[in-house]
Amino acid sequence: MFPNAVKSACLTATFLFTAAIEAQDTKTPEQTAIEKLEFLVGEWEGPGISYRQDGTESQYHDKESVWFDVQKSLLIIQARGFRGGRQTYGLHTVINYDVETGHYWYNPYTAKGVSRPFKCVLEAQEFKCNVEDGSYRLTFRRTADGSWNEFGERKTEAGWQKNFETILKAVPSK
């Protein structure tokens, strides 16, 4: 009925197609690690406070868009801050997982380029990131009511001092 060459080609095509589908269902270690950060994914908005070293505070409004990218092997955070209705900062952050070191890397970019990479760990639904010299750290977490809480702290002689904090609510999908 069919020549052997056609049968062989059909079997090969079927095998390759099946293998391709199975390969898509197999997650890489990077994807598995990044997907653990799903609690950060979404559209977020709310108030923020900047804490200055002199003890004064400044209010701002923060908007964060967070999504997976590159077959869920990266997490992207697009942050924008506003004061008086005017955008005062923008930050594009790429988070990846390094299998060899067993750490996440938080790489924030501004209009001037990467500011400084942070080495991160995920502990009990808190994503904790530190700069290499240990002088600054970030913490990301969800609160009991489902809000996004993020804060930054700098190391001082007196201990850790917050320099900003946000409490953001999920923005409903349109």
N, C-alpha and C positions, 0 to 999 in steps of 0.2 A: 504494500500500500504506500508507505512513505519510505524513501531511500534512507539508509542508515545515517547518512550525513545530516539529513533534516531532523531525524529523531535525536541524534546527538546534540544538534544545535538547540532544539527545543528543551531538552533536559538541562543543558548548560544554562540557557536563559532562565529557566524556572529556578535552578539552584541559585544563580546570581541575584535574581529578584528576591527570593526568600532570604538570602543572606543579607541583602541590603535592608530589608524590612526589620530583620532581627537586630542588625547593627544600630538602627535608629532607636530601638527599644532599650538598648544597653547604654546606661549612663556612665560617663567618665567620672573619675574621682573629683575632678573640678566641678562638674555639674552637680554631683551629689552634695558637695560642700556648699556651693553657692545657693542651691535650693533651700538650704537650712536658714537662709536669710529672708525667706519669703515673708516673714512677719513685718518687714520694712516696705514691701512692695505696695504701691498705691499712689494716690494723689492726696497730699497732706497740706494743711494750711492752719495758721494760727499765730499767736503772739510769741515774741521772743524778748529777752532782756539781755543787754550787754552790761557786764559788771566791770567797771574800770578799776585800776589799781588804787586810785585815790578814794575809792568807796562810793563814787557816784554811779548811777544807773541810767541806762538809756533804753527806751522801748522801741521795738520795730515789729514788722509783720513779715512772716516767713512763709514761703510756698515751696514745697518739695514734690517733685515727680520722681518716682522710683520704679524701675522696671528691669526685667532680665533682658539680656542681649546675647548674641552669638550662641544660639542653641542652649541658652541658660547656663553658659559658662562664665558669664560676667554679670555683675549687678551695676546698674547705672543710677546715680543720684544727680538730679538737676535741681539745684537750690537757687532761690532768688529772694533777696531781702529788700524790704521797702520801708522808708521813713517819709512821712508826710506825702504819701502817694507817689513818691519817686523811688525808682530802683536804686539801691545803694551798693548791692553786691550781686554777683552771679558766680556760681561754682558748679563745675561739671566734674563729678567724681566717678572713677572707674574702680570697682572692687573686683579683685580676682583672688583665686586660691592657688597657692604654690604647694603642690603635692610633696615635693622634696623636703621642704622645711616644715610642712604641716601648719602653715600660717596663711591667713588672709592678708592681702595688701590693699590699703585704702590710698588711692592716688588722686588727690584733688587738683583740678586745673582751673586757673583763672584766665583772664584775657592775656596775662603775662606768661602763661605756661604752668607747669606743675609747681605747686608751692613747696610741698615736702611730702614724701611718702610716709605712711604709718603702717606699722606691723600690728596685726589684729588677731584676736581670738574671740571665739563665741563661747560664752559661759552662761548656762541657764537662761537663755533668751536675752542675754545682754551682749551686744557686740562692742568690744572694748579695743581701742586703737591707741597706740603710743608712738611718738616720734622716736627715732633711733637713740637719741641721747637721754631719753626719759624725762625731758623737761616739760612736755605737753601731752595731754591725752584727751581722747573723745570717748563718750559712751552713748550708745544708741539702745533704746529699749522701748517696749510697749508697756503702758500702765494698765492697772486693773480695769479701767473703763475703756481700754482699747486705743487710747491716744498714743501718739509718738512722742517720746521724750528724748531729747538729745541735749547734751551739755559738753562743754569744753572746760578743761582745767589746766592751769599752769602751776608748775612746782615752784614754790617760794621757800624762803627760809622758815616761814611759819607753818609750812605744809601745803596741801593742795588748795588752790583758790579758783573758784569758778570764774570764767570770763564771759560766758554766755550760757543761756538755756532757752530751749523752746519746748512748748507743749502744743502739739499739733493734732487737729482732728482730721479724720478721713473726709475727703470731699466726695459727695455722692456722684456717681457716674451720670453723665448727661445722656 
